[in-house]
Amino acid sequence: MITLSSDENSKDDDDDPYNACDQSSSDSVRGLNSSLVDGHSSLNVTANSLASPSTSSASHSSRESENQLNDDMCKLQDLFGERLSASQIETLYKVSGGDFAATMDCLLKGPTLQPMIKLLNERFLLCPTIKVRIDPSEAWEDFVAFYKSHRVEVTKQLRIQITGQPVVDVGGVRAQLYTTILDNFSQNRQITLFEGPPRRLRPHCAAESRSSGLFKVLGTMVGHALLQDGIGFPFWSPLCYWYMFDGEEQALEHLTIDDVGDDVAVFLTEVCGIN
């Protein structure tokens, strides 16, 4: 059974089966994409909320903060404007909480993914928490139930309490839980959502997987895990990634024999000579 509570101390062509399958897979990918886009929107909200001044601040302090923001942004754009847009630089600056040195350090490292995630995780430590109690014998069920509920707030940290275990979660328990649950998803241990070889998974087009609602749950879960602990879902085929964010034409450039069904793969190999 799962129990939630706020942490007060932290403030809380219909006949063609291949076409049908391709369409179903596309619908599944779009469903997951929708969740990832929602997560991206939440990330922007988080960045803005982290950087917002207190409502009790005096008006002159707000003006000083605005002037500091403008000065810092001008310096950062002069240095990195040829590689990044103004909005990208501003987002990193906001995620850092207006920390010019931290933003500079991140930008000087590429910016690459890992420094950006580290910057985000450090700022996310300041967000309020919500306590989630998990029964270890039903961990997958409990965690999925939490993310299916309407009480998920991706701008809050989770603090995990394992029923019957006197473990204080300072991040390690949560990270291990995310890792285990996401691994279970990738291996279809509870329900078949994916097909394909490990680390080149694609959505399974069966009716059960499409109607389960678990693609959305998984997308939300991955986004939340990334915000808190830098844990992603490294099992997804690059083909699906490019399809979600850049469309079919870009995705096809990354197509391999591993990204199609077995029957299609046999046809491509034996008839067309494609390996």
C-alpha positions as CSV (number, residue, x, y, z in Angstrom):
1,M,0.0,0.0,0.0
2,I,1.2,3.5,-0.8
3,T,0.7,6.4,1.6
4,L,1.4,10.1,0.7
5,S,2.0,13.0,3.1
6,S,3.5,16.4,2.8
7,D,6.7,17.1,4.6
8,E,5.9,20.1,6.8
9,N,9.5,20.8,7.6
10,S,10.4,21.3,4.0
11,K,7.0,22.9,3.0
12,D,6.0,20.5,1.8
13,D,-4.3,0.9,-44.6
14,D,-6.5,-0.9,-42.3
15,D,-6.0,-4.4,-43.8
16,D,-2.3,-4.2,-43.6
17,P,-1.1,-5.4,-40.2
18,Y,2.3,-3.7,-40.7
19,N,0.6,-0.3,-41.2
20,A,-1.6,-1.0,-38.2
21,C,1.3,-1.8,-36.1
22,D,3.3,1.2,-37.3
23,Q,0.4,3.4,-36.5
24,S,0.0,1.9,-33.1
25,S,3.6,2.4,-32.4
26,S,3.4,6.0,-33.5
27,D,0.5,6.6,-31.2
28,S,2.4,5.0,-28.3
29,V,5.5,7.1,-29.0
30,R,3.4,10.3,-29.2
31,G,1.8,9.4,-25.9
32,L,5.2,9.2,-24.3
33,N,6.3,12.3,-26.1
34,S,3.3,14.2,-24.6
35,S,4.5,13.3,-21.1
36,L,8.1,14.3,-21.9
37,V,6.8,17.7,-23.2
38,D,4.8,18.1,-20.1
39,G,7.9,17.4,-18.1
40,H,9.8,20.0,-20.1
41,S,7.1,22.5,-19.3
42,S,7.4,21.6,-15.6
43,L,11.1,22.1,-15.8
44,N,10.6,25.6,-17.0
45,V,8.2,26.2,-14.2
46,T,10.8,24.8,-11.8
47,A,13.5,27.0,-13.2
48,N,11.3,30.1,-12.9
49,S,10.2,29.3,-9.4
50,L,13.7,28.6,-8.2
51,A,14.8,32.0,-9.5
52,S,11.8,34.0,-8.3
53,P,12.4,36.5,-5.5
54,S,10.5,36.2,-2.2
55,T,7.2,38.0,-2.1
56,S,8.4,39.8,1.0
57,S,11.3,41.4,-0.8
58,A,11.2,45.1,-1.1
59,S,10.6,46.7,-4.5
60,H,14.1,48.1,-4.7
61,S,15.6,44.7,-4.0
62,S,13.5,43.4,-7.0
63,R,14.9,46.1,-9.2
64,E,18.4,45.3,-8.0
65,S,17.9,41.7,-8.8
66,E,16.5,42.6,-12.3
67,N,19.5,44.8,-12.9
68,Q,21.8,42.0,-11.8
69,L,20.0,39.5,-14.1
70,N,20.4,41.9,-17.1
71,D,24.1,42.5,-16.4
72,D,24.8,38.7,-16.0
73,M,22.8,37.9,-19.1
74,C,24.7,40.4,-21.2
75,K,28.0,39.0,-20.0
76,L,26.9,35.4,-20.7
77,Q,25.5,36.2,-24.1
78,D,28.7,38.0,-25.1
79,L,30.7,34.9,-24.2
80,F,28.4,32.1,-25.4
81,G,25.9,33.8,-27.7
82,E,27.4,32.2,-30.8
83,R,26.6,28.7,-29.6
84,L,23.4,29.1,-27.6
85,S,20.3,31.2,-27.9
86,A,19.5,33.9,-25.3
87,S,16.6,31.8,-24.0
88,Q,18.8,28.8,-23.5
89,I,21.4,30.8,-21.6
90,E,18.6,32.4,-19.5
91,T,17.1,29.0,-18.7
92,L,20.5,27.7,-17.4
93,Y,20.9,30.9,-15.4
94,K,17.5,30.5,-13.8
95,V,18.1,26.9,-13.0
96,S,21.3,27.9,-11.2
97,G,19.2,30.2,-9.0
98,G,20.9,33.3,-10.5
99,D,24.4,32.0,-9.7
100,F,26.7,33.5,-12.3
101,A,29.7,31.4,-11.4
102,A,27.7,28.1,-11.5
103,T,26.2,29.1,-14.9
104,M,29.6,30.0,-16.2
105,D,31.1,26.7,-15.0
106,C,28.3,24.7,-16.7
107,L,28.6,26.7,-20.0
108,L,32.3,26.3,-20.1
109,K,31.9,22.5,-20.0
110,G,30.0,22.6,-23.3
111,P,27.5,22.8,-22.0
112,T,27.2,19.0,-22.0
113,L,24.3,17.0,-20.6
114,Q,26.0,15.9,-17.3
115,P,26.9,19.4,-16.1
116,M,23.4,20.6,-16.9
117,I,21.8,17.7,-15.0
118,K,24.2,18.3,-12.1
119,L,23.2,22.0,-12.0
120,L,19.6,21.1,-12.0
121,N,19.9,18.4,-9.3
122,E,21.7,20.8,-7.0
123,R,19.0,23.4,-7.3
124,F,16.2,20.8,-7.0
125,L,17.5,20.1,-3.5
126,L,15.9,23.4,-2.4
127,C,12.4,22.2,-3.5
128,P,9.8,21.1,-1.0
129,T,9.3,17.4,-0.5
130,I,6.5,14.9,-0.3
131,K,6.8,11.7,1.7
132,V,5.8,8.4,-0.1
133,R,5.6,5.1,1.8
134,I,6.3,2.0,-0.2
135,D,5.6,-1.6,0.7
136,P,8.8,-3.5,-0.5
137,S,6.7,-6.5,-1.5
138,E,4.6,-4.3,-3.9
139,A,7.1,-1.6,-4.8
140,W,6.4,-1.5,-8.5
141,E,2.6,-1.4,-7.9
142,D,2.9,1.3,-5.3
143,F,5.2,3.5,-7.3
144,V,3.0,3.2,-10.4
145,A,-0.1,3.9,-8.4
146,F,1.6,7.1,-7.1
147,Y,2.4,8.3,-10.6
148,K,-1.1,7.4,-11.8
149,S,-2.6,9.5,-9.1
150,H,-3.4,13.2,-9.4
151,R,-1.1,14.1,-6.5
152,V,2.1,14.0,-8.4
153,E,3.9,17.4,-8.4
154,V,7.1,17.2,-10.4
155,T,8.4,20.3,-8.7
156,K,8.6,18.4,-5.4
157,Q,11.2,15.9,-4.2
158,L,10.1,12.5,-3.2
159,R,11.2,11.2,0.2
160,I,10.8,7.4,0.3
161,Q,9.9,5.5,3.4
162,I,10.0,1.7,3.1
163,T,7.4,0.0,5.2
164,G,8.9,-2.0,8.1
165,Q,12.4,-0.6,7.5
166,P,13.9,2.1,9.6
167,V,15.7,3.7,6.7
168,V,16.1,7.5,6.4
169,D,16.0,8.5,2.8
170,V,18.4,11.3,2.0
171,G,18.3,10.5,-1.8
172,G,19.9,7.0,-1.9
173,V,16.8,5.1,-1.3
174,R,14.8,7.1,-3.9
175,A,17.6,6.7,-6.5
176,Q,17.7,2.9,-6.0
177,L,13.9,2.7,-6.2
178,Y,13.9,4.7,-9.5
179,T,16.7,2.5,-10.9
180,T,14.9,-0.7,-10.0
181,I,11.4,0.4,-11.3
182,L,12.7,1.7,-14.6
183,D,14.7,-1.5,-15.1
184,N,11.5,-3.5,-14.5
185,F,9.8,-1.4,-17.2
186,S,12.6,-2.0,-19.7
187,Q,12.5,-5.7,-19.1
188,N,8.7,-6.0,-19.4
189,R,8.5,-7.7,-16.0
190,Q,5.0,-6.6,-15.1
191,I,3.6,-5.7,-18.5
192,T,4.9,-5.8,-22.1
193,L,5.4,-2.2,-23.2
194,F,8.5,-2.6,-25.3
195,E,10.1,-4.8,-27.9
196,G,13.5,-4.9,-29.5
197,P,17.0,-5.6,-28.2
198,P,18.2,-4.0,-24.9
199,R,19.0,-0.3,-25.3
200,R,17.2,-0.1,-28.6
201,L,13.7,-0.6,-27.3
202,R,10.6,0.6,-29.2
203,P,6.9,0.7,-28.1
204,H,5.1,-2.6,-28.3
205,C,1.9,-2.1,-30.4
206,A,-0.4,-4.5,-28.6
207,A,-3.7,-3.2,-27.4
208,E,-2.9,-3.9,-23.8
209,S,0.2,-1.7,-23.7
210,R,-1.5,1.1,-25.6
211,S,-4.5,1.2,-23.3
212,S,-2.7,0.8,-20.0
213,G,-1.8,4.4,-19.6
214,L,1.7,3.3,-18.6
215,F,3.5,5.1,-21.4
216,K,2.4,8.4,-19.8
217,V,3.3,7.1,-16.3
218,L,6.7,6.1,-17.5
219,G,7.4,9.4,-19.2
220,T,6.4,11.4,-16.1
221,M,8.5,9.1,-13.9
222,V,11.6,9.4,-16.1
223,G,11.3,13.2,-16.1
224,H,10.9,13.4,-12.4
225,A,13.8,11.0,-11.8
226,L,16.0,13.1,-14.0
227,L,15.1,16.3,-12.1
228,Q,15.9,14.8,-8.8
229,D,18.7,12.3,-9.3
230,G,19.9,12.5,-12.9
231,I,18.4,9.1,-13.6
232,G,17.1,8.6,-17.1
233,F,15.8,5.7,-19.3
234,P,18.9,4.6,-21.3
235,F,17.1,1.8,-23.0
236,W,15.2,3.8,-25.6
237,S,16.1,3.4,-29.3
238,P,17.7,6.5,-30.8
239,L,15.2,6.1,-33.6
240,C,12.3,6.8,-31.3
241,Y,14.1,9.7,-29.7
242,W,14.6,11.4,-33.0
243,Y,11.1,10.6,-34.1
244,M,9.6,12.3,-31.0
245,F,11.7,15.5,-31.2
246,D,12.5,16.0,-34.8
247,G,10.0,14.0,-36.8
248,E,10.0,11.0,-39.2
249,E,12.6,12.3,-41.7
250,Q,15.3,12.8,-39.1
251,A,14.4,9.6,-37.4
252,L,14.9,7.5,-40.5
253,E,18.5,8.6,-40.7
254,H,19.0,6.6,-37.5
255,L,17.1,3.4,-38.6
256,T,18.9,0.1,-38.2
257,I,17.7,-3.5,-38.6
258,D,17.2,-3.7,-34.8
259,D,14.4,-1.0,-35.1
260,V,12.0,-3.1,-37.1
261,G,9.9,-6.2,-36.3
262,D,11.4,-9.7,-36.9
263,D,9.2,-10.4,-40.0
264,V,10.2,-7.1,-41.6
265,A,13.9,-7.6,-40.6
266,V,13.9,-11.0,-42.4
267,F,12.4,-9.4,-45.5
268,L,14.9,-6.6,-45.5
269,T,17.8,-9.0,-45.0
270,E,16.9,-11.8,-47.3
271,V,15.1,-9.9,-50.1
272,C,16.6,-6.5,-50.1
273,G,20.1,-7.5,-48.8
274,I,20.0,-4.9,-46.0
275,N,21.8,-5.8,-42.8
